């Protein structure tokens, strides 16, 4: 799909989403052709963009992202394919949460390991404390191919922006692609730190409840969408910083 065939707004979202796929690949979060990050295209049609089935993340470009509707139908090039499981998970969130413009899902080793723990994510690190009281869980139902699971996924997530899919992986939501990415980055780091701490066999330090609550409240300021609120004048500057790195490494995602 060429830039001239879609709106300027859609093309800008395509570029940012393709950049997110390249960042995920750069960080080592990709898993062959699996997992997904999606972004909803503004408008009454409720269309969203997803990666083409069978492509590595380093092959994703703005032009080959697939536009689909909430029924899983491909809009445009009918030769394109999507992963049905990815459609089920992501459409569940996009349908139930209009504010969740971007949904990011990963299968990292650390994320899947924490998803396999009965207690899930523990409040033992700065990163994890940013999500204190704001993490939802969804029990594993096998490969996500049943459309009926969409209702249960939405019920599990509720109004939170972090979902741990038990025995499966991690999922974050954001009002922007950058926001969903920053949430995932911190969640991934929280999982890595937790596994490292647990591997020592020593007792785990959990701050008092008031500090846990304060940490969660202040961490939200780092994710401010508007530049005049939060830690930085630019919302989620980490994502922009990594996009600059990807542009130097291989800017083909923009095409």
C-alpha positions in Angstrom: 0.0 0.0 0.0 1.4 3.4 -1.0 1.2 6.5 1.1 -0.9 8.2 -1.6 -3.7 5.6 -1.3 -4.5 6.4 2.4 -5.1 9.4 4.5 -2.1 11.3 6.0 -3.2 10.3 9.5 -3.3 6.6 8.6 0.1 6.8 6.9 1.6 8.4 10.0 0.2 5.7 12.1 1.6 3.1 9.7 5.1 4.5 10.0 5.0 4.7 13.8 3.6 1.1 14.1 6.2 -0.3 11.6 8.8 1.6 13.7 7.5 -0.1 16.8 7.9 -3.5 15.2 11.5 -2.7 14.3 12.2 -1.5 17.9 10.7 -4.7 19.3 13.0 -6.7 17.0 16.0 -4.6 18.0 15.3 -5.3 21.7 15.0 -9.0 21.1 11.4 -9.2 22.0 10.2 -10.7 18.7 9.5 -14.4 18.4 9.9 -15.5 14.8 6.6 -14.4 13.1 4.5 -14.5 16.2 3.0 -11.8 18.6 1.5 -8.5 17.5 1.2 -4.8 18.1 -1.9 -3.1 16.7 -3.1 0.4 16.3 -6.6 1.6 15.7 -7.2 4.0 12.8 -9.4 6.9 13.9 -12.8 7.0 12.3 -16.3 5.3 12.5 -15.1 2.2 10.7 -13.2 0.8 13.7 -10.4 -0.5 11.5 -7.0 -1.3 12.9 -3.6 -2.2 11.6 -1.7 -5.5 12.3 1.4 -7.2 11.0 1.2 -9.4 8.0 1.2 -13.1 8.8 4.5 -14.8 8.0 6.7 -11.7 8.2 9.6 -11.3 10.6 9.4 -8.0 12.6 12.5 -6.7 10.7 10.5 -7.1 7.5 7.5 -5.0 8.6 7.1 -1.8 6.7 4.4 1.0 6.7 3.2 -0.3 3.4 2.8 -4.0 4.2 0.8 -3.6 7.5 -2.6 -5.1 7.1 -5.8 -3.1 7.7 -8.7 -5.2 9.1 -12.1 -4.6 10.6 -13.5 -5.9 13.9 -14.7 -9.0 12.0 -11.2 -9.9 11.0 -11.8 -9.0 7.3 -8.9 -7.6 5.4 -9.5 -4.1 4.0 -7.8 -3.6 0.7 -5.3 -6.1 -0.7 -7.0 -9.5 -0.4 -3.8 -11.4 -0.8 -2.6 -10.3 2.6 -3.1 -12.7 5.6 -3.2 -12.2 9.4 -2.8 -14.6 12.3 -6.3 -15.4 13.6 -5.1 -15.7 17.2 -3.6 -12.2 17.0 -6.9 -10.9 15.7 -8.9 -12.4 18.5 -6.7 -11.0 21.3 -6.3 -7.5 19.8 -9.9 -7.0 18.5 -11.1 -7.9 22.0 -9.3 -4.9 23.4 -10.0 -2.5 20.6 -13.7 -3.3 20.7 -14.1 -2.9 24.4 -11.7 0.0 25.1 -12.0 3.0 22.7 -9.1 4.6 24.6 -6.8 1.7 23.9 -5.6 3.0 20.5 -2.6 0.7 20.6 -2.3 -2.8 22.0 1.1 -4.5 22.3 1.6 -8.2 23.0 4.9 -10.1 23.6 6.1 -13.6 24.3 9.5 -12.8 25.9 11.2 -15.4 28.1 10.9 -13.1 31.2 7.3 -12.2 30.5 6.2 -15.8 29.9 8.1 -16.9 33.0 6.3 -14.4 35.2 3.0 -15.3 33.5 3.7 -18.9 34.6 4.0 -17.9 38.3 1.0 -18.3 40.5 1.6 -14.9 42.2 2.4 -13.1 38.9 4.1 -9.8 39.1 5.5 -8.9 42.5 5.9 -5.3 43.9 9.7 -5.7 44.4 11.2 -3.3 41.9 10.8 0.3 40.8 9.4 -0.8 37.5 6.9 -3.3 39.1 5.8 -0.7 41.6 4.7 1.6 38.8 1.9 -0.9 38.1 0.9 -1.6 41.7 -2.8 -2.4 41.8 -3.1 -1.9 38.1 -2.3 -5.3 36.6 -5.0 -7.6 35.3 -4.7 -11.3 34.7 -6.4 -13.6 32.2 -6.4 -17.4 32.5 -5.1 -19.4 29.7 -7.8 -20.9 27.4 -5.5 -22.5 24.9 -4.6 -20.9 21.5 -6.8 -17.8 21.2 -8.9 -18.9 18.2 -12.4 -18.8 19.9 -14.2 -15.5 19.2 -16.1 -16.1 22.5 -12.8 -15.5 24.4 -12.9 -11.8 23.3 -15.6 -11.1 25.9 -13.7 -12.8 28.6 -10.4 -11.0 27.7 -12.2 -7.6 27.9 -13.7 -8.6 31.2 -10.2 -9.6 32.5 -8.5 -6.4 31.4 -11.3 -4.0 32.7 -9.9 -0.4 32.8 -6.3 -1.4 33.4 -3.6 -1.0 30.8 -1.5 -4.0 31.7 -2.7 -7.6 31.3 -0.7 -10.7 32.1 -2.0 -13.6 30.0 -1.3 -16.5 32.3 0.9 -19.3 30.8 1.2 -17.1 27.7 2.7 -13.6 27.8 2.3 -9.9 28.4 0.0 -7.2 27.0 -0.1 -3.5 27.3 -2.4 -0.7 26.1 -1.9 2.9 25.4 -3.6 6.0 24.0 -0.6 6.1 21.6 1.9 3.7 20.2 4.6 5.3 22.3 2.6 5.0 25.5 1.9 1.3 24.9 5.6 0.7 24.2 6.8 2.5 27.3 4.4 0.5 29.4 5.7 -2.7 27.8 9.3 -1.7 28.3 8.8 -1.2 32.0 6.7 -4.3 32.4 9.4 -6.4 30.6 12.1 -4.9 32.9 10.0 -5.6 36.0 9.7 -9.2 34.9 13.5 -9.5 34.3 14.3 -8.0 37.7 11.8 -10.2 39.5 13.3 -13.4 38.0 16.8 -12.3 38.8 15.8 -11.5 42.4 13.9 -14.8 42.8 16.9 -16.7 41.5 19.0 -15.6 44.4 16.8 -17.6 46.8 16.9 -14.7 49.3 13.9 -13.0 50.9 12.2 -10.4 48.7 11.8 -6.8 49.9 8.3 -5.3 49.5 7.8 -1.6 50.3 5.0 -0.6 52.6 1.6 -0.1 51.0 1.7 3.7 51.0 5.0 3.7 49.1 3.6 1.2 46.6 0.5 3.4 46.0 2.7 6.5 45.6 5.0 4.8 43.2 2.0 3.8 41.0 0.6 7.3 41.1 3.8 9.0 40.2 4.8 6.5 37.5 1.7 7.5 35.6 3.1 11.0 35.2 5.9 9.5 33.1 3.3 8.4 30.6 1.6 11.7 30.1 0.2 12.1 26.6 0.2 15.9 26.8 3.6 17.6 26.8 2.6 20.1 29.4 2.1 17.4 32.1 4.4 14.8 33.4 8.1 14.2 33.7 9.1 15.6 30.3 7.8 18.2 27.9 7.7 15.5 25.3 5.4 12.6 26.0 7.2 9.2 26.1 10.6 10.4 24.8 12.0 6.9 25.1 10.1 5.8 22.1 11.3 8.8 20.0 14.8 8.0 21.1 14.6 4.4 19.9 13.0 5.5 16.6 16.1 7.7 16.0 18.2 4.6 16.6 16.1 2.5 14.1 16.3 5.3 11.6 20.1 5.1 11.7 20.1 1.4 11.6 17.5 0.8 8.8 14.9 3.4 7.9 13.2 1.1 5.4 10.3 0.6 7.8 9.1 4.1 6.7 8.4 2.8 3.2 
